[in-house]
Amino acid sequence: MRRSDIFSLMFFTAVFFCSIEPLNADDATVLPRGVFALRLDSKFYFPIKKQFDNQGNTEDIATDLNTRIDSTVFPQLGLVESGFGLPPGFASFGDTDIDYEFHLQIFDFYIYYGLTDKLTLGGKFPYWNFENDVDAKLDTSAATVGLNPGVPGGVAPLNVPGTQPATEDDIQRLLRSEFGYKKVDDWDRNGFSDLELGYRYKYYQSSNWRLAFSNTVVVPTGETKDADSLVDFPFGTGAWGLTFYSNNDYIGLKNYGLEFNTTFRYRYYFSDTEYLRVPESVDQPIAPPENKEHVDRKIGSVFRVDLEGRYEFIEGFTFNLFYRYMKKKRDQISGDKGLNYNSLQRETNQKEQQYRIGLTYSTIPLYQKGEFSVPVSVKLYYRKRFAAENLLKSEYIGLDAAIYF
């Protein structure tokens, strides 16, 4: 982190000290003074096989790894072409056939406390359970070279006696010996993503409006991507950040059971350094070990707007309809080795549109009338990301439960 960013972070941390607020600042409500709340938002994803590309089209997650294994992947094959008098680009081990299927569950733990009737403190602690089921095959039907221990370098055209087509294990060994990559195989990890700490302050309320603003500090506690793995998925950004919310509730129709909310969010990330491989192209993720470097990085800022309507059709039962639009700017990356850092910057811009539909049951109305001993709320909902750029194509079922005491 640069010195200027350190001073900025110290300033904002001083402002936010002992102030905590959860990430899902989706309305302007705050807790009464002295009230605690515990909340668990559990998200159970359907298996994820597709992603949105830079143009918003869907493609397989492992698309960039499905390629012809020629000298653009293993430069040593260029020496085979020279040694046997073959034309450039002729030597190929075949084509990779790799599929990824992600299995993800996210458990967002929240804690809130009403410091005053207008100021609520809290924190979000997200815990991820992630699995990547990998199916890695090699199609040698179009291969032109293979392995031959009887020739220098061990690689020769398939028409040379003693040459055998390469196997999946052979390619895995070459990735380890020539590039230092771990085996392309099933992968899983459990752990915390980036934490968030902050507050929400309700600055205005009338018969029609309830308005608040919220701020959070993003703490980079989640593990970042392993530079030596092609199957790893990052749990965090690796960078500190600040988030600013404007929460706006229209409650003028509350007597009819209707509420509407609009929340604007802006997230800023501080500059940091990250240990990465720098590939020659964004569509060619395999990079040699000499291209590993601690690069200087500035993650692009994120703007988001959330729209939600709620209708309490029976006392305690509320129907929820939610829409989100998000846009993230492109990352800025630089280094000292003179590599193609643009390959790391491209496709880091993001857009997203999603909707959620849910049903909430709350005992709070009964608790307020003295007819129920514990105020709790439970929400069952479905969420789908239906349009995006440079993000996973995902959907999940969520169960959000909170208790107040």
Stockholm file with secondary structure:
# STOCKHOLM 1.0

chainA/1-405         MRRSDIFSLMFFTAVFFCSIEPLNADDATVLPRGVFALRLDSKFYFPIKKQFDNQGNTEDIATDLNTRIDSTVFPQLGLVESGFGLPPGFASFGDTDIDYEFHLQIFDFYIYYGLTDKLTLGGKFPYWNFENDVDAKLDTSAATVGLNPGVPGGVAPLNVPGTQPATEDDIQRLLRSEFGYKKVDDWDRNGFSDLELGYRYKYYQSSNWRLAFSNTVVVPTGETKDADSLVDFPFGTGAWGLTFYSNNDYIGLKNYGLEFNTTFRYRYYFSDTEYLRVPESVDQPIAPPENKEHVDRKIGSVFRVDLEGRYEFIEGFTFNLFYRYMKKKRDQISGDKGLNYNSLQRETNQKEQQYRIGLTYSTIPLYQKGEFSVPVSVKLYYRKRFAAENLLKSEYIGLDAAIYF
#=GR chainA/1-405 SS CCHHHHHHHHHHHHHHTTCCCCSCCCSCCCCCTTCEEEEEEEEEECCBCEEECTTSCEEETTGGGCCBCSTTTCTTHHHHHHHTTCCTTCCCCCEEEEEEEEEEEEEEEEEEEESSSSEEEEEEEEEEEEEEEEEEEEECTTCCEEECTTSGGGEEETTSTTCBCCCHHHHHHHIIIIICCCCCSCEEEEEECCEEEEEEEEEEECSSEEEEEEEEEEECCSCCCCTTCSSCCCSSCSSCEEEEEEEEEECTTGGGTEEEEEEEEEEEECCEEEEEECCSBTTBCCCCGGGEEEEEEECCCEEEEEEEEEEEEETTEEEEEEEEEEEECCCEEECSSCCCTHHHHTTCCEEEEEEEEEEEEESHHHHHTTSCSSCEEEEEEEEEEEEEESEECCEEEEEEEEEEC
#=GC SS_cons         CCHHHHHHHHHHHHHHTTCCCCSCCCSCCCCCTTCEEEEEEEEEECCBCEEECTTSCEEETTGGGCCBCSTTTCTTHHHHHHHTTCCTTCCCCCEEEEEEEEEEEEEEEEEEEESSSSEEEEEEEEEEEEEEEEEEEEECTTCCEEECTTSGGGEEETTSTTCBCCCHHHHHHHIIIIICCCCCSCEEEEEECCEEEEEEEEEEECSSEEEEEEEEEEECCSCCCCTTCSSCCCSSCSSCEEEEEEEEEECTTGGGTEEEEEEEEEEEECCEEEEEECCSBTTBCCCCGGGEEEEEEECCCEEEEEEEEEEEEETTEEEEEEEEEEEECCCEEECSSCCCTHHHHTTCCEEEEEEEEEEEEESHHHHHTTSCSSCEEEEEEEEEEEEEESEECCEEEEEEEEEEC
//
